[in-house]
Every structure is written in C-alpha cells, then in structure tokens.
C-alpha cells in the first residue's frame, strides 16, 4: 500500500467529506466565472482604447488567451448538452453579477411606496380538484366555524364556590381604606338585607360601602383555629382531639342551625345555602332558582354506599351527569381496544370461553334493565331458570351469578367520587333527605383532623347560630404592557351572589374591567349539573314555561338579596349559568364575555 494512502487512512482529519467536495466545486466554479469576467473586461478595455499597445496588456491574460486548454485524447465522447448547459449557467451567473453591480452603482433613491391593500389569500389547492380526485377529503367532516362570542347584559351565575377573585381595571377600586361611615353602612345594609341603592334610609350609598356589603357572608360553625372551608385544608394541623362533651355541644348547636336554615329555604326566605362535609358537599336551593319549581338539593360526590343508603331510606333521586349504559359500554370498548388485551386471552379452555360468553350475555341483559327496578330479583330468577333449562350445572350458575354481581358492583362504583356521581333530590324528597343528613353517621367525621366537627354551613342571609364573616381584600398596582392598572383581590368563600353584586357595582363607574376566579375543585359538578338541568328542560323553546322565572322571582322577593340578583338566579337560559374562570366587561362591546 502507498505510504501516502496509509497516512491518510491513519489520520481521519485528512478525510474529505461530501460537503467539502461540494464546497471545492463551488469555489472552482466561482474562480472560472471570475476569470471569464476578467477576460471580458480586458477585451472591452482594448476595444475602447485602440491606441493602447500590446506591451501594456497583461502577459498572463495573453498566455491564457493564446494557449487554450488542449483536449484530452483519452476522454470518452460525451453529449455536449451538459457542457452547453454549464456554459449557459456561467453566462447567467455573469449577467446576474453585472446586474448586482449596476444596482449598487445607481444613486440611492427612495421611491414612494403606494398604500396597497393586502390581497385575500387563495387556497393552494383547488377544492374542485380535491372533490374529483380525493375521495378521502370528501368523507372528512368540515371544520366547524368558530361561533362569534355574543356579549350578555348580565353576568353568569356560578354555583360552584370560588376561593379567589381578582379585579383589574384602569381606575382605583373602592375596596380598601374605608371610612367609618362606609364600613358601618355596608355592615348594616348586609345584616338588615337592605338594598342601599334603592332605599331611602340615611345609610351611606357610596361605592365603598356597597363594595364592603358584597364581601360579607354567614357561616356556622366558626372555630378560628380551624379552616372549615375547604375542609381538607393543610392549615388544620392541630392534633388536639375534642372531648365527647364538646362534640355533643357542637352537634346540638349545628342541628339547630341546620334546621333553621332549611326552614328558611323552604319558606323562600333564603335563596340557597351550602352544607360542606369532609367527604361531600350539598347545595340546597329554594323553589324558583334555576327554573326549578320545587325545592331541590344537589349532592356531590357520592359513593355506592351513600346511594344505597338513600335507596334504603326510600329517597328518590336522579343522577343528571351520569353517562348512559351505551356510552359507558362504548368507552369500555375503546379502552379495551387501546390496551390490546381482551378477557378471552386469559382463558385456557373452551369451558372458560363459554363461561365468559354467558357472563357477557348476562351483563348485556343487566345493562338493558333498570338497576333501580324492584323486579330485579325476578329477572335473576328467570336467568337462572333459563340457564338450568340449557343444562348448565348449579356450580357454574353460581359462578356466573358471582361474576355478574361483581361486574355490576364494579360498574356502579366506577362513577364514585367523580362528577358523574352527583345526585339531584327534588320536592318532598328534600324533607326526607334533610332527616337523613341529621341522622347519618357519615355527616360528622369520626376520624381525621376535623373529627367531631359538624359540616360547615354557608349562606348569604343570617340564620340561628351563624357567624358573620368577611372576605380578605387586598389592593395593589400592577404593570401590564407598559401601562399601569389597579388590582383588587378577594380571598375566602366567594358565594354565587357575590359576583353579580360586584359586577353590578363596577358597571356603574367602569367602562372596562376583567375578573379572574379560582374554583374549589370539589364543587365544580354543582355548576355543571345546573347547566345540564337547564339544557334538558329546554325552557327557551317552551312558551308555557316562560312565566316560571317570573313567579319564582316574585316568590323570592323577601329572600334577602336585591331583585337584580334574584332575577339573574331565576333565569333558565343557556347563558345564565357558567363556571367562568375569566369575565370581561366592555361597554363598547355591549356587556360581558367570559371563558
């Protein structure tokens, strides 16, 4: 082997890469183009100056001109087309370079740029071509057009409890640094349920007093060393256990407060209230709220044991957010298809496969039947008799029955502790549900950080044993996009009536502002269920039901809230309830928009 070749192979740094070879080819091409330009320049110079002698010309140029490159005798005959193409490319390159030099040598001028409109972009592919030659495109559904967001004159009601609310606007918000008469008038107006805007009393009706009135609510029980909402707060780190006597006193006082508050709702003297336990939350609403004609309650989340206890007490309920059997079966089928593993892959014999087929048939029949039907035992007996008529052994029938019961229990427990487990109780059943909560052992927790402490009652009006609470308010200035804004943050238990009260106050003095809210996760299903109930009732298209909110509003005239908020709560339209995270108000846009 050649020693030079051995040196190249031993030293990888001397290897040539394809990109290096391409660079060398480009460099040679540029050198040849530069040489041609020099030759053309020398020829043009000799033509322009005929008096110039041959001794003044460059000898190197003459040498290249007089001695053209000789032809290689060993080269093969090739088509001269690529050569001509290469020469044409060199000519184009030369012309391009001359054009660039001509542009650089021109005097700098700034031509006037006309004001042209941007033309509308045309599709790159003709739709007729796609329809004729692309059948797949025809099967694809057309993308739905984005619906234009319509502004609403009223802010939506959120039936989920919020923990924070931030207001941002250009001008200051009268939320802090209140005067003595403003704080006193706001407190008096809230306790006495006086609408300071329409009353003729001598109370202060300034925006500061009315804003302070919107930050108050009632709570029972109130223990300053515990955070009773949310119940799972990490601040409840006190490990001291309550004595039995203390627990008995708390339970007795809570029973009195709960009974008094429930009676206020039934008498339409209170629009709603919340019962917040350790493992569930209940929203009681008066007749007329949300378009419902009777007193009703929403409880979330629930478990199979809780629903079984309600059935045992003969309390009728519905689950508006629960998915149908067909939809649940379709989801299970999709989930099994994604996993790629079926139950039949674990069967080792034909007997097990036949047993699984019988189980599936029995499960399908159970899905079609109503789980709350009283004739379920008769159906089971009929299925057993049917299997006996087929000659199936009693042991196999017991196995099938056990598998069916386990599968049914798994299906019923699948929605536990989720939004689908929400239950709705209406009408006379609310009284039975009230008695159930008074006597149920699961209402007051026996273990945990809040063991022995009754559930928290939250309401917008006063009741027996209630404690007046206020939201924490903090104001500051912030910089956004180089502009200064005023921000006010409310923190605490933000009930549904607070948002419309605050927006009603701000709309009187602000042209534009935005609100951001944080939802307590355990209460999101309450707002979703309220939306579902309004959608199912379809009151917008029912002319006979249009008078329902009017009667509900009149019946709730003494509920303690001003009539504007009551009217908003009694609405049963699609935009009346929404679990909003951000609310924008613009006077120019014509109202509120949210997301």
N, C-alpha and C positions, 0 to 999 in steps of 0.2 A: 504494500500500500504506500502511496505517496506520503512522504513525511509532512507535506503541507496539509494534505487531507486529514492525516492523523491529528495534526494540531487543531484543525477546525472542529473535528468531532470531539476532541477532548475539551474544547473551550466553547461552551454553549453560547457565550456572549457574542461570538462571531457568526452565529447562525442568522440567516436572513428570513425575515417573516414576510408573508404576502403583502402586508400593508407597507413594509419598507420598499419592496419591489415596485409597488404601485406609485409610491412617492418618487422613486427614481425615474420611472417612466414619465410622470407628470413634469418633473424637473427638466428632463431631456426635451420634452415637447415644448416647454416654455423657452428653453435655450434656442431651439430651432426657430421658433416664432420670432424671438428677439434678433437672431442672426438675419432672418429674412427682412425684418424691418430696417436693420442697418443697411443691408444691401439696397433696398428700395430708396432709402434716404440718400445714399451715396449716388445712386443713379439720377435721382431728381436734382441733386445739387450740381452734378456735372451738366445736366441739361439746362438748368437755369443760368449757369456761368460757363458759357462756351469758351471763354478766354483762358480758362484755367488749364494749366499744363498737366501732363500725365505724371510728372515728378512730384506734384503736390498731393496726389491721391495716396491713399493708404496702401502700402505694399501687401499687407496681409489680406486685405479685401481683394486685391487683384489676384493674389495667389489662389484664393478660393473660387474666384470667378473664372480664371483661366484653366484651373485644374478641377474639373468636376469629378465627382466620385465615380470610379470605374465600376463596371458591372462584375459581379461575382460569377466566374464561369461555372462554379459548382452549384449554383442556386437552381431550384426547380421552377418550372413555368407555373405561375400563379395568375389568377384573374386580376387584371389591373383595376377592377372596380374598387376594392378596398383602398388601393393607393389613391385613386381619384377622390374617394370619399375623405381620406385623410387630408389630402391637399385642400379640398373644399373646406374642411373643418379649420385648417390653418388659416385659410383666407377669411373665414367668418370671424375667427379669433382676432385676426389683424384688424378687420373692419370694426369689430367691437371696441378694440383698444383705441383706434383712431377716434371713434365716436366719443369715448370717455374723455380723451384729451381735448377734443373740441368743446365738450361741455365745460371742462374745467377752465379753459381759456376764455370762455364767454364772460362778459361783465355780469356781476351779481345784480339781478333784478328781482323784485318781489311782485309777481303778478297778483292781481286781485282774485281772491277765491270767491266764487259765487256761492250764495246760500242755497244749497240744494237739499231737497228732502230725501230721506233715506228710502230707497225703493223697498217694496214689500218682498220678502224672501220667497222664492218659488221652490216648490218641492223638487228635490234632486231626481226623483223617480216619478214618472207619470203614473197616476192612480189607475188609468185605463190599462196600462201595461201590466200592473200588478193583478188586476181583476182577470185579465185574459190568460196570463201565463203563470200566476202564482195562486193555486187553489188554497194553499195553507193560509195565506193572508186573508182570504175571504172567510175562512172559518173562525179567525180570531175576532173577538168582540171588540168593538170600537171603544176607545178610551172615553170614559165619561167626562163631560166638560165640567170644569170647576164651577160650582154654584157661587153666584155672587152673594157676598155676605150682606144681608139686609140689616139696617140699623133698627133698634127697638126703642120705643119711648120709655119702657120700664126695664129695670134691671131684673135678671132672673133670680128665682128663689133657689137657694141651695139647702137641701135638707140634710146634708152631711155637715158635721160640726167642723169648723175651721179652728186652727190653732194660732195662725198669724195672718195679718192683713197689712199690706204696705200701700200707702197712698203717695203718689208722686205727681206734682204739678208745678207750675211756674211761680205761683204766688204762695205766701205762707198759709198754713192751715191752722185754724184756732183750736189746737188740741192740747197745748201745754201753756203754762204760765197763766192760769185762770185767776180771775179776780174773785173776791169773796162772794159777791152777789151772784156771779155767774155759776160758781160751784153750788151754792145754796139753791138757786133757782132750778138748775139742772137736776139736782137730787130730789127736790120737792116735786117737780114735774114727773119724774120717773116713778116715785113711790105712790103718788096720787093718780097716776095714769092720766095726766093732763097733756093735751096737745098744745104746747106753748105757742105754736104758730097761729092757731085759730081761737085760742081762749082770750077772754077779756080780763083776765086777772092781772094783778100788779107784778107778776113774775118777769124776770129778765128773759127776753126772747132773742138775745144776741146769738150769733153763730157759736161762740164759745160755750154758752150754757146749753145749747141744743146738742152740740157735739159731746159734751160730758154726759148728757142724758142718754146718748146712744151707746155709751161704754159700760152700762150697768146691767146686771143680771142677778138672779136669785139662785141660791144653792143650798142644799141640805144633804148630808151633814157637812160641817166645816170644821176641820181639825188642822190648825196652822202647821203642825209638824208633819203632816202627810200631804202628798199631792194626790187628790182624789179624782182628778181627771187630767190626762188619761190615767187609768188605773194601773197600768204597767210601767209607770214612770220609774226611772232609776234613782230618783230622789228619795224614794221610800226605802231607805237603807236602815231605818230604825228596827232593831231586833227585839225591842221590849214587847212582850205579849200582854194583851189586855186580860184583866180578871173577868171571871164569869159575871160578876155583878155589873161591871162596866159594859160588857157586851149585852147584857139584858136591858140596861137602860138605853143604850144606843138603838137596839132593835125596837123597843117600845116607842121611842120618840120618832123613829123612822116610819113605823107603821101609821102613826097619827098623821105625819106629813104626807105620806103616800096616799092615804085615804082622802085627805082634804084636797090634794092636788087632782086626784082622779075625779072627784065630785065637781071641781071647777071646770074640768074639761067636758064632762057630761052636760053640765048646765050652760056650756058655751061662754063661761066667764074667763076661760083661759084657752088660747088657740092651740097650744101644743105644750108638751114637756118631754124630757128625756129621762130614762132610767138607765144608768150606766153601771153594770155589774162587772165583775172580774172577767167573765167569760162571754158576755153577750151585752148588747145594747138594745133598748126598746124605745121606740118613738110612738107616743100617744098623740093623736090629732083629733080635734073636735070635728063635728059634722059640718060640712061645707068647705073644709080645707082641701085643696087639690081636686075639687069637683066631686068628692065623695059625699053621699047623702047621709051617712051614718058615722058614728064614732068608730074609729078604727085604730089598730096598732100594728106596727112593723117591728119584727124582732130579727136581729142578725148578730152573729151567725148562730146556727143551731146544729144540733147533733141528732143522730138517730135515736139516742136515748131520750133526748128532750122532746122530739116529735112523738115518740111512743108514749111518753108521759102525758102529752096533750091529748092524744087519742084515748088514753085510758080515762082521762077526766071528761071525755066526750066533748072536747073543744074542737070545733070545726075550724079549719084553716086551709089556706091555699099557698102555693109556692109560685109566685109570678115570674121569678127569674130562673126557675128550673127548666132545663132543656128537656125536650120531648124524648120518648124512648127511641124513636127512629134516628133522631140526631145524635143521641148518645151512642147508639149502636154503630152509626156511621163513623163517629170519632174513634171508637174502639177498633173498628175495622182498619181505619187509616193508621192507627197507632201500631197495630199488629203487622200491617204491611210494611211500615217503616222499619220495624225491628227485624223483619225477615224470619221470625221464628214462630211457628204455629204450635198449638197444643198437640196436634197429631204427630209431631216429630218426636214426642216423648213416649208415644205408645209403642209397646214392644210386641203386641199380638193383635190378632183380629178381634178378640173379645174386648180388649180395651178400646179399640177404634169404634166398635159398635156401641160400647157404653158411652163414649164421648158423643156419638151421633144422637143417642137417646137424650143425653143431657142437653145438647143444643136444641133439640126439638122441644123439650120441656121448658127450657129457658125462653124460647121464642113465644110459646103459648103464654108464659107468665108475663112477658112484656106486653102482649096484646091485652091482657086482663088488667083491670084497675087494681093497684096494690091496696087501696083503701076499701075494696069491696068486702061486704060482710059474708059473701058466699065463697070466699077463698078456700075454706076447708072442704066444701063440697066439690070444688074443682080439683083439689088434690086427691080426694077420694075417687073421683071419676078417672083421673090419670092413673091412679094405682090399679083400679079395676081394669082399665084398658091395657096396662102392661101385663096384668095377670092373664087376661084373655089371649095375649100373644105368647104365653108360655114362659115368661121371664120368672126366674127364681125369686123368692122373697128376699134373699140376701142381696141380690142385685138391685131389687126395687128399693131397699133401704139405702144402698149406696147412692143410687140416683137421687133419692129424696134428700139425703145429706148434702150431696153436691149441689143440688138445686137451692137448698136453703142457704148454703154458704155463698153461692153465687148471687142470690137475691140480697143477702146481707151486705155483701161487698158492693153491689150496685147502689143500695140505699146509703151506705156510708161513704160513697165516692164524692158526694157533694158536701160532706161535713166540713165545717169551719171555712166555707167559701161563700161567695156572694150568692151562689145558686141556692144555698140553704135558707135564705130569708123566707119568713112566713108572714102572711097577712091574715089578721083576725079582724072581723068586722061585726058591727051591730051588737046584738045581745051577747054574743060570744065574748065581747070585751069584758063584761062583768065577771064571767067565769074565769077569764084569763087573769083579771085583777086578783081574784081569790086564789088562783093558782100561784101567782108570784108571792102573795103574802105567806103562803104555807109551804112553798117549795124549799127544800133543803139546799138546793144549788143557788138560791138567790144570794145568800150570805156565805162567803167563803169560810171554810173551816181551817185552811192551812194557807201559808204564804205570808207575804209582807203585810197584807191588809186583812189578815184573818180576824173575823169577828166584827169588821166594819161594814155596815149596810151599804147598798149601792148608792151612787150619787144621783140626786135629783136636781135637774137643771130646768129652769122655767123663766119666761120673760115677765111674769107677774108674781106678786107676792102670794105666799101660802103659809100655813101654820108651820112654825119652826124653821122658816127659811132665813138664810143669812145673805145680806146684801153684799155683792162682790163687784169689783170694777176691773176693767182691763188695764194692763200696763201700757202706758203711752210714752213714746219717745220720738222726738223730732230732731232733724239734722238737715244739713245742706250737702248736696252731692253734685259732682261734675259729670255730665254726660255729653259727649260730642262737643266739648268746648263750651257748653252752656251750663248755667247754674240752675238747679232745681231744688225744691223743698220736698223733703221726705218725712212722712209720719208713719210710724209702725205701731200697730196694736197687737198685743200678745196676750193670750189667755184663752178663754172659752168664747168663741165667736159664734153665737146662735144665728139662726136664719133671719131673724128680724133686724139684725144689726146692719147687714149690708144694704138693704133698701133704705133704711133710715139715714145712713151715711151718704149714700148716693143722692138721695132727695135733698139733703142739706148742701152738698157740694155743687149740685146743678144750679143752685140759685146764684152762686158767685163765681163759678169757674167755667171757662169756655172749653178747656181740655184738661183731662187728667186720666190717670191709669191706676188700677188697683191690681195687686198680686196677692193671691191667697194660697195658704197651705192647708191641705185637708188631713184630718185624722184618718189613717187608713182603715180603722175598724168601722167607720161609719159611711164609707163610700157606697155601699149597697143600698142605703136608705134613699139616696138621691136617684140611683139607677132604677130602683123599684118604683119611685114616684113617676119617673118618666115613662116606664113601661105601663103603668096603670092608665096614664093619660092617653098613651098611644092605643091601648086596647079598647078603651071606652070610645075613642074617636068622636069626641064631643063637638069637634069643629063642623062635622058634616051632619050632626043630628040636630035638627031645628028644635025639637021638643026639649032638648037638654040645655038650650042656651039660657033659659031662665034659672037654672040651678045655681050658678055662682051669684046671681043677684039675691036670691033668697038666703044663701049662705052668708053673704056679706051683711045683709040686714040682721040676721040672727046673731052675728058676731059683733054687733055694733058696741057692745059693752064688754068686750074681751080684754080691754086694757091697752090695745095698740091703736094707733091712729088709722083712719079709714083708708088712707092710701096704701098702707102696708097690708091691711086686711083684704082690700080689693086685689092686690097682687098675689096674695096667698090663695085666694079663692079661684083664680084663673085656672082654666084647664086647657090651655093651648100648648102647642109644641114648643114655643119659646118661653113658656112661663117657668119651667124648671130646668136647670142646667148646673152641673157640678163644675163650675168655671174655675180656672186657675188664673186667668188674666182677663180683666174687664177694662175696656177702653171707652171713654166718653168723648165725643166731639160734637160741638154744637153745629159745626158746618155740615158734618155727615148726617146729622138728624137724630142722634141718640147713641145707644150703647151697641157695641160689638164685643164679642167675647170668644174665647177659645179654651 
